[in-house]
């Protein structure tokens, strides 16, 4: 009888712990605001912002799910921020337009704070026989003396699923 009681208590504890772990894991994919010294962005639902001691990028987030078959090791969508010293907006635009990527569109941003210039570029590319859609929000800040490139890369078959969320994040991205 004692074994049954102990077994029942152990099972109950395992259920409670398992439920808490699942709730914590699900909360990691909820929307949240990420604010650093020189920028702010609202991470969209369905993306994970990894916390590391030494981050690879000032900001990065990726989708919960991977592709299928040959793309099973590639996130369906990922977003990364690169920051370069200096005012390089035109240089970055020229590099993108001169790259192997297929240029789709460019939209200049007219609603940025004083001292900032920016644009949104849309391109498509193929790497290792995998098709991607790429969105970039590039902001040049005189005050910071830096250029910020927020790049979203999506597997083409899943772009309809992630475009809206990627655009939300790009729209929310602000350089202070």
DOKEDREN-926796 format. One record per residue (C-alpha): residue number from 1; residue in three letters; chain; x negated, z negated, y. Coordinates in pm, 1 decimal. Example, Ala and Ser with C-alpha at 12.3 -4.5 7.8 and 13.67 -1.06 7.14 Angstrom:
% residues 2
<1,"ala","A",<-1230.0,-780.0,-450.0>>,
<2,"ser","A",<-1367.0,-714.0,-106.0>>,
END
This chain:
% residues 176
<1,"unk","A",<0.0,0.0,0.0>>,
<2,"unk","A",<-283.5,-86.0,239.0>>,
<3,"unk","A",<-437.7,255.9,179.9>>,
<4,"unk","A",<-110.0,425.6,281.6>>,
<5,"unk","A",<-88.8,218.5,600.3>>,
<6,"unk","A",<-452.3,293.9,692.7>>,
<7,"unk","A",<-398.5,662.2,609.8>>,
<8,"unk","A",<-87.0,673.5,828.5>>,
<9,"unk","A",<-271.5,512.2,1119.2>>,
<10,"unk","A",<-561.4,757.5,1081.8>>,
<11,"unk","A",<-325.8,1056.8,1081.2>>,
<12,"unk","A",<-147.2,926.0,1392.1>>,
<13,"unk","A",<-478.7,883.9,1574.6>>,
<14,"unk","A",<-584.7,1236.1,1475.9>>,
<15,"unk","A",<-257.0,1381.0,1606.6>>,
<16,"unk","A",<-293.3,1201.2,1942.4>>,
<17,"unk","A",<-658.5,1308.3,1985.3>>,
<18,"unk","A",<-580.8,1666.4,1883.4>>,
<19,"unk","A",<-294.4,1686.9,2135.4>>,
<20,"unk","A",<-516.5,1557.8,2417.2>>,
<21,"unk","A",<-790.3,1809.8,2331.6>>,
<22,"unk","A",<-539.8,2097.7,2331.6>>,
<23,"unk","A",<-398.1,1990.4,2669.6>>,
<24,"unk","A",<-746.3,1967.3,2820.7>>,
<25,"unk","A",<-841.4,2309.0,2687.4>>,
<26,"unk","A",<-521.9,2466.9,2822.3>>,
<27,"unk","A",<-575.9,2305.7,3164.9>>,
<28,"unk","A",<-913.8,2481.6,3194.3>>,
<29,"unk","A",<-727.3,2815.1,3219.5>>,
<30,"unk","A",<-487.5,2698.4,3493.1>>,
<31,"unk","A",<-531.8,2817.3,3854.1>>,
<32,"unk","A",<-775.5,2610.5,4059.7>>,
<33,"unk","A",<-960.6,2632.0,4389.2>>,
<34,"unk","A",<-1339.3,2649.8,4368.8>>,
<35,"unk","A",<-1505.9,2554.0,4696.1>>,
<36,"unk","A",<-1880.0,2568.0,4763.0>>,
<37,"unk","A",<-2079.6,2522.8,5084.7>>,
<38,"unk","A",<-2043.9,2884.0,5198.2>>,
<39,"unk","A",<-1743.3,3026.9,5012.7>>,
<40,"unk","A",<-1404.5,2944.5,4861.2>>,
<41,"unk","A",<-1202.2,3119.6,4591.8>>,
<42,"unk","A",<-884.2,3049.5,4397.3>>,
<43,"unk","A",<-937.1,3113.1,4028.4>>,
<44,"unk","A",<-635.5,3283.3,3874.1>>,
<45,"unk","A",<-445.0,3163.8,3569.4>>,
<46,"unk","A",<-590.9,3283.1,3240.1>>,
<47,"unk","A",<-953.0,3268.6,3359.3>>,
<48,"unk","A",<-1211.2,3004.0,3275.0>>,
<49,"unk","A",<-1466.9,2881.0,3528.7>>,
<50,"unk","A",<-1757.7,2757.1,3316.2>>,
<51,"unk","A",<-1936.9,2444.9,3434.9>>,
<52,"unk","A",<-2306.8,2453.7,3360.8>>,
<53,"unk","A",<-2608.9,2264.0,3481.9>>,
<54,"unk","A",<-2784.0,2586.4,3585.3>>,
<55,"unk","A",<-2517.0,2849.0,3658.2>>,
<56,"unk","A",<-2611.2,3215.0,3624.0>>,
<57,"unk","A",<-2403.7,3304.1,3932.0>>,
<58,"unk","A",<-2271.0,3106.9,4230.8>>,
<59,"unk","A",<-1924.2,3178.4,4085.5>>,
<60,"unk","A",<-1814.6,3336.0,3760.9>>,
<61,"unk","A",<-1497.6,3332.4,3558.1>>,
<62,"unk","A",<-1383.1,3516.8,3251.8>>,
<63,"unk","A",<-1064.3,3577.5,3059.8>>,
<64,"unk","A",<-956.1,3365.1,2768.0>>,
<65,"unk","A",<-939.6,3664.6,2536.3>>,
<66,"unk","A",<-1190.6,3921.0,2415.9>>,
<67,"unk","A",<-1133.0,4286.3,2339.8>>,
<68,"unk","A",<-1056.5,4414.7,1991.7>>,
<69,"unk","A",<-1258.7,4597.5,1727.9>>,
<70,"unk","A",<-1572.5,4742.3,1890.7>>,
<71,"unk","A",<-1519.6,4527.5,2203.0>>,
<72,"unk","A",<-1451.6,4201.3,2019.2>>,
<73,"unk","A",<-1756.6,4041.0,2185.8>>,
<74,"unk","A",<-1662.9,4148.8,2539.6>>,
<75,"unk","A",<-1423.9,3952.0,2760.6>>,
<76,"unk","A",<-1120.9,4151.8,2865.2>>,
<77,"unk","A",<-1200.9,4062.4,3226.0>>,
<78,"unk","A",<-1482.0,3882.0,3404.0>>,
<79,"unk","A",<-1557.4,3814.2,3765.9>>,
<80,"unk","A",<-1897.3,3728.1,3914.0>>,
<81,"unk","A",<-2029.3,3657.3,4260.4>>,
<82,"unk","A",<-2370.6,3776.0,4368.8>>,
<83,"unk","A",<-2517.7,3666.0,4699.7>>,
<84,"unk","A",<-2809.2,3844.8,4864.3>>,
<85,"unk","A",<-3003.5,3740.4,5170.4>>,
<86,"unk","A",<-2959.3,3983.8,5458.3>>,
<87,"unk","A",<-2683.6,4212.0,5580.1>>,
<88,"unk","A",<-2656.9,4477.8,5309.1>>,
<89,"unk","A",<-2294.0,4596.7,5318.3>>,
<90,"unk","A",<-2371.9,4963.0,5380.8>>,
<91,"unk","A",<-2661.8,4958.6,5134.1>>,
<92,"unk","A",<-2438.3,4822.0,4855.4>>,
<93,"unk","A",<-2163.2,5075.0,4930.4>>,
<94,"unk","A",<-2417.7,5356.8,4919.1>>,
<95,"unk","A",<-2559.8,5227.8,4588.8>>,
<96,"unk","A",<-2215.3,5214.5,4428.1>>,
<97,"unk","A",<-2120.6,5562.0,4550.9>>,
<98,"unk","A",<-2455.0,5698.9,4427.4>>,
<99,"unk","A",<-2436.5,5532.3,4085.9>>,
<100,"unk","A",<-2309.5,5672.5,3756.6>>,
<101,"unk","A",<-1977.1,5497.5,3815.8>>,
<102,"unk","A",<-1680.0,5715.4,3904.7>>,
<103,"unk","A",<-1576.5,5629.7,4260.0>>,
<104,"unk","A",<-1198.2,5575.7,4292.0>>,
<105,"unk","A",<-1130.7,5423.1,4634.6>>,
<106,"unk","A",<-1256.9,5219.4,4927.6>>,
<107,"unk","A",<-1058.0,4996.5,5162.2>>,
<108,"unk","A",<-1225.0,4845.8,5468.3>>,
<109,"unk","A",<-1117.7,4490.5,5546.8>>,
<110,"unk","A",<-993.5,4439.9,5902.6>>,
<111,"unk","A",<-869.5,4081.9,5867.1>>,
<112,"unk","A",<-1201.9,3900.8,5825.8>>,
<113,"unk","A",<-1324.5,3633.2,6066.7>>,
<114,"unk","A",<-1549.5,3729.5,6356.1>>,
<115,"unk","A",<-1903.1,3812.0,6246.3>>,
<116,"unk","A",<-1793.4,3937.8,5904.5>>,
<117,"unk","A",<-1748.0,4291.2,5774.6>>,
<118,"unk","A",<-1614.3,4380.8,5435.9>>,
<119,"unk","A",<-1474.3,4637.4,5200.2>>,
<120,"unk","A",<-1310.0,4667.5,4861.7>>,
<121,"unk","A",<-1438.7,4932.1,4622.7>>,
<122,"unk","A",<-1274.4,5050.3,4302.3>>,
<123,"unk","A",<-1471.5,5238.6,4040.4>>,
<124,"unk","A",<-1464.7,5321.5,3671.3>>,
<125,"unk","A",<-1757.0,5333.4,3432.4>>,
<126,"unk","A",<-1843.3,5388.7,3069.0>>,
<127,"unk","A",<-2121.3,5193.3,2898.1>>,
<128,"unk","A",<-2198.1,5225.4,2529.1>>,
<129,"unk","A",<-1876.3,5424.1,2482.2>>,
<130,"unk","A",<-1667.9,5140.9,2634.7>>,
<131,"unk","A",<-1453.2,5217.8,2941.2>>,
<132,"unk","A",<-1430.0,4968.0,3228.5>>,
<133,"unk","A",<-1251.7,4937.6,3561.0>>,
<134,"unk","A",<-1458.8,4768.4,3830.6>>,
<135,"unk","A",<-1333.9,4614.0,4156.3>>,
<136,"unk","A",<-1573.1,4484.6,4420.2>>,
<137,"unk","A",<-1509.3,4283.8,4732.3>>,
<138,"unk","A",<-1821.0,4296.3,4946.2>>,
<139,"unk","A",<-1843.2,4073.7,5253.3>>,
<140,"unk","A",<-2132.4,4067.0,5497.5>>,
<141,"unk","A",<-2161.6,3751.3,5709.3>>,
<142,"unk","A",<-2376.3,3741.5,6022.7>>,
<143,"unk","A",<-2335.5,3363.6,6043.8>>,
<144,"unk","A",<-2471.5,3312.8,5691.0>>,
<145,"unk","A",<-2715.1,3604.3,5712.7>>,
<146,"unk","A",<-2601.4,3703.7,5364.2>>,
<147,"unk","A",<-2396.9,3959.6,5177.2>>,
<148,"unk","A",<-2148.9,3849.7,4908.8>>,
<149,"unk","A",<-2040.9,4082.1,4626.9>>,
<150,"unk","A",<-1750.2,3960.4,4416.9>>,
<151,"unk","A",<-1733.2,4198.6,4122.3>>,
<152,"unk","A",<-1452.1,4211.6,3865.7>>,
<153,"unk","A",<-1511.0,4410.8,3548.2>>,
<154,"unk","A",<-1219.8,4474.7,3311.6>>,
<155,"unk","A",<-1200.4,4652.4,2979.0>>,
<156,"unk","A",<-991.5,4959.4,3059.3>>,
<157,"unk","A",<-728.6,4907.5,2786.1>>,
<158,"unk","A",<-649.3,4563.5,2935.5>>,
<159,"unk","A",<-673.9,4651.6,3304.2>>,
<160,"unk","A",<-294.6,4655.2,3352.2>>,
<161,"unk","A",<-282.8,4298.1,3221.8>>,
<162,"unk","A",<-563.6,4169.8,3449.1>>,
<163,"unk","A",<-554.2,4381.9,3767.2>>,
<164,"unk","A",<-299.0,4164.1,3947.3>>,
<165,"unk","A",<-488.4,3842.3,3873.2>>,
<166,"unk","A",<-820.7,4000.4,3968.8>>,
<167,"unk","A",<-670.8,4116.4,4298.5>>,
<168,"unk","A",<-536.3,3765.2,4362.3>>,
<169,"unk","A",<-884.5,3620.0,4321.1>>,
<170,"unk","A",<-1041.9,3885.6,4540.7>>,
<171,"unk","A",<-779.6,3829.2,4808.3>>,
<172,"unk","A",<-836.7,3452.7,4797.7>>,
<173,"unk","A",<-1215.6,3487.3,4825.7>>,
<174,"unk","A",<-1335.1,3366.7,5167.4>>,
<175,"unk","A",<-1682.7,3339.0,5313.2>>,
<176,"unk","A",<-1704.8,3039.1,5544.1>>,
END
